[in-house]
Amino acid sequence: MTVSRTFRFALIVTVAPDQRGYHDPEWIADAAWGSLTNEYGYECIIEAIEALDSPADSRT
């Protein structure tokens, strides 16, 4: 009988200012989750979403 395995890793994504998820790290995380879940059929959990940098103009 094959037993399931669980993996944990960090995914770092660089987003240009003109891309949809630039102001929304949760949107980027949801896109990654959707790809792994819907395209590949993996059960995924997202946690600890954070921006690694905060440019002064990030809310404009």
Secondary structure, DSSP 4 states (H G I P E B T S, - for coil): -PPP------------TTSTTTT-HHHHHHHHHHIIIIIT-----------S---TTTT-
